[in-house]
Each structure stands twice: as C-alpha cells, then as structure tokens.
Amino acid sequence: MQTVLKEKTFKNYINNEWVESTSYEVIRSISPMNKEEIVGYVQKSSREDLEKGVQAAYKAKKSWRKMGQAKRGELLFRAADILEENLEDIAETMTREMGKTLPEAKGETARGVAILRYYAGEGMRSDGDVIPSSDQAALLFTRRTPVGVVGVITPWNFPVAIPIWKIAPALVYGNTVVFKPATEAAVTAAKVIECFAEAGFPEGVINFITGSGAVIGQGIIDHPLLNAITFTGSESVGEVVARSASARGIKYQLEMGGKNPVIVTKDADLHAAVDAVINGAFRSTGQKCTATSRVIVESPIFDEFRDKLVEATRRIKVGNGLEEGIWMGPCASESQLNTVRNYIEIGKSEGAKLLIGGELLEAKKYEKGFYITPAIFENVKSNMRIAQEEIFGPVIVLIKSEDLEEAIEIANYTKYGLSASIFTTKISSLLEFIDEIDAGLVRINAESAGVELQAPFGGMKASSVGSREQGEAAKEFYTSIKTIFIKG
C-alpha cells in the first residue's frame, strides 16, 4: 500500500491555461527518501500537446518582442517577488522530490530569485552600440534582436536554478519559450511555472509541457518552428540536439557534464583543501556537473591529505534532507543509486582501493530510500573508468602526482573540461594552472562546484557546445545582432 502525502496533479501550462494532456495519462513523482511517498503527478504529454505549446509560442513571439525590453523586465521582477514568497514551499518540494537537503534547496530557490532579478535588470540596459561610420552623413549602429521561439530542456539536479537561468534571459531578450523539465523533478518545475503564471506574462510567452524525453524532448529537438534549443543533460542526448539543430541551421547550446579535478600542491592549506573537496564532491550527493570527482595530490603530502579527507568524510551525516543536521541526502532516483553502486564495483574490479563509503544505509527508516554513503578511492590510475567517466554521485578518486606539471597533465587527461580547481599558496603555481588547465571554469583555493550568476558559465571539450550561459554572456545565445546604416 502506497502512502500518499501530496497527490496534486499538475497540468501543462499552454497559452496561459493549465490543461490536461490529450493522453489523459499522468506520471507520478516519487520521493527518493521513501519510494512509497508520492510527491505529485504531472502530465504524460503527447506530441499533440507539444504542438499546441509550440504554436502558442510561435503566435506570441511578435507581440512579445514589440512589448519592449523594459516592460519585459518588469514582469520578471514580478515573477521574482512571487518566487520569493513561495520559497519555503518550493524548496521543501525540491527536497522531497529529488533529495537534496532543505538548506541546499532553499539556497537554490533563493538563487533563482536572484537570477530573475538580475535579468529583470537587463530590461533597462543597452541592447546595442553606436559605431563610427566612414560616411560622416550616416548613422551606424547595432540592435539586439530575439531569435524567436526557444526550446528549453533541463535536468533534475537543479530544478529551480537551471530552468530559470535559461528562461529568464530568453524572456527578457524578447523570445518565447517552450519548456520541458526532467520528469524526476517536474513537480518542482511546475511550482516555478506557477510563479510565472501569477506574474501575468501574456498568452503564449511561456509554455510548460511535461512528459518523456522520447516524446516531448525529441519533439522539441526536431520541431521546425523552434529557432533555438538550450539543453542541459546527458552527452548522448546533447549529440542528438546538435545533429538536429545543425541540420536545420538553428542555434543550440549544450551543457553536458564534467569530470572535474582539484589539484592539491605540497604547499597548500590542507584544512581548506579538505573542506573544499568534501563540499565540492558530496554536497547535493555529488549530483552536480561541477562536482569534484578527481583529486590530484602531490606526493609529499598525499598521505596526510588522504587521512584528513577520510576522517572528514566519516563525519558526514547521510539521511532525509528534511531533517535537522543531515548533511547529505539520497541519490535522486533508484537508477542513479544503481549507477553509483555499479561504478563502485567497477573501481574495485579495476584495482582501485576503496578507502571508505559506498555502503547502503541499513536502518529501517532508510530501507525505502536511495541512500548511499560517500565513497573515496585511492590507487587510481588516470585511464581507469572511475577516473574518466562521469559518475554523478558521491564518489571521488585520489591520484598521486610528483609535481604540478604532472598534476595538470593528469587533470587534462579527460574528454571533459567544465570546472577545475587548485589549492596552492604560490602565485607561480596558480598562474601556471590558469594558463594550462583545459576548463571553462577555473577556481583558485575554492571548491570546483559553483559559479556566480553574473559570470559566464560553460566548459571546454565535451562539456559544452555553444555560447556561455548566465551573466551578460547569455545575450549571445538568445539574441542576434542586427547592424543598421542610416543615410541622412
């Protein structure tokens, strides 16, 4: 018998109406803290539902563009206020639906509020430049013009922040949106869209459609009326987005993961390095694209660092993220838990030594959840699968290096290049690291995870394709430059 806590059914939001899917089917969202708890239901939408959403966005794009940037910014300010009013409820839903602790969920929701306000401010900022013309009797300038209808496809690990950092700039720069969240976090996403609905955006400007990736995700990827697609998720789906968008000649933006290194030099502050590695690797149960997954330590301090790291990991309290004092919640789903367990077995079979963790919580209160203790491996070689493949869970590998040059070589020995960090007290070392590391986000004496909302975010190599997200850099993706020449 299943225990139903909150069984509200969330509908699709199309053309400013909450509507049921034409399939009349729903998808249940279960809690990773207890798989018998149902957080809510969302629509199992059809291609017909998607078509309605796309048509609504297509019809709205002209009037939304003509509204003007300042008015669009005012609506985003209103949405930010409403999101802030609902912060507690949305954060609790996030914790119940995908497992991150309540303080983390509150922090993410607050970040969503800040992102909305940042892009709302874009409504009063410049959208072009005046350029000197060789013709003294002429005026030469540029304007930013919206690309049109934008498809937004987001993952489950940041169900508030990632959708908002895509949707907010899309809207303020004059685009209309068709948004598909990951089904694992679609209830949280629906509550975010309720805030946009209450803010009073015009009909068709933002459309929210839930369903499977095979139907709704693929439908967005292939739809001929979309002018751009922004996607965060797996590398395999990103490749599909790239092929389809390239064939149609439309813009696309992909964020697809990382295998992020932290280098610890022999002169580093070990206490600070341990704290940062713990936070970077195990916060959000390691389910961040910028999470620390490889720690490369110079040999003179390897043993001391390892011992301090293991001891700090031993103190981590795993459990229900709604409870006081819990530091790390469960994996977000049973499939994610199984992935983590599988990689732990792969690490053992490859000859790596498991120092700590990788165990299921055995107490009765945890048996229906997807709980696993954070794991650390040593005796790891760079070519092992656990050192090359993204696990997306609370697992890190320790690799020994003889010097900084070798450490950077090891750090770069991966197809990914999202985030990288170094702990050192030598200016020459940090400067060398900045120059030589292949990563889009470089952090010095700080954890690998995280970026400020006003700064560009994105990676190199297989981590990202297209222009950067967040900050003013977002303008490059959501607009095109129009050059105007006026002869007097």
Secondary structure, DSSP 8 states (H G I E B T S, - for coil): --EES---EE-EEETTEEE--TT--EEEEEETTEEEEEEEEEE---HHHHHHHHHHHHHHHHHHHHH-HHHHHHHHHHHHHHHHHTHHHHHHHHHHHH---HHHHHHHHHHHHHHHHHHHHGGGS----EE--SSTTEEEEEEEEE-SEEEEE--SSSTTHHHHHHHHHHHHTT-EEEEE--GGGHHHHHHHHHHHHHHT--TTSEEE----IIIIIHHHHH-TT-SEEEEES-HHHHHHHHHHHHHHT-EEEEE----EEEEE-TTS-HHHHHHHHHHHHHGGGG-STT-EEEEEEEGGGHHHHHHHHHHHHHT--BS-TTSTT--B---SSHHHHHHHHHHHHHHHHTT-EEEE---B--SGGGTTS--B--EEEES--TTSHHHHS---SSEEEEEEESSHHHHHHHHH-SSEESEEEEE-S-HHHHHHHHHH---SEEEESS-SS---TTS-B--EETTEESS-BSGGGHHHHHEEEEEEEEE-
